[in-house]
Amino acid sequence: MVGKLLLGTLEDLDKGDFGTFKWYLSQENLDGVNPIAVSKLEEACRIATVSQITRRYGEETAVEVAVEILKQMGNMNAAEKLKKKYAAMNGAVPSSSSSSSSSSAASPPAANTMLAQNGSMIVAPTVSGSLHTFNLTINK
């Protein structure tokens, strides 16, 4: 679903704006989010670009990056539209704050600590592409 949402957003950009969007993808846009190499984007169509950003960042961060890029391009209307559609898709109410993700105060990253006691084994899900902190407690 996120891929379709991002594709719809990119299809609304004219050729020049789409080229600008791809240029921004090759720059650092959000703290802790690595840019995509120019060589992977220079010949990419809109579908390939969506595939690159969702594969590279995961769905949530791909949307955050796209929103930030649209804001940097001055396309606030498209940025808000994408943000609202994504929030509605996830059953959340979009934030009314207009500050960008990169300028907002972020929590420090959680410690990467997992403990297994008495010969126990830990099998944990992989969470990627998220700027959120999750706490997971499993009691035996």
Buried (B, 14 or more C-beta within 10 A) or exposed (E): EBBEBBBBBBEBBEEEBBEBBBBBBBEEBBEEBEBBEEEBBEEBEBEEBBBBBBEBBBBBBBBBBBBBBBBBBEBEEBBBBBBEBBBEBEEEEBEEEEEBBBEEEBEEEEEEEEEEEEEEEEEEEEEEBEBEEEEEEEEE
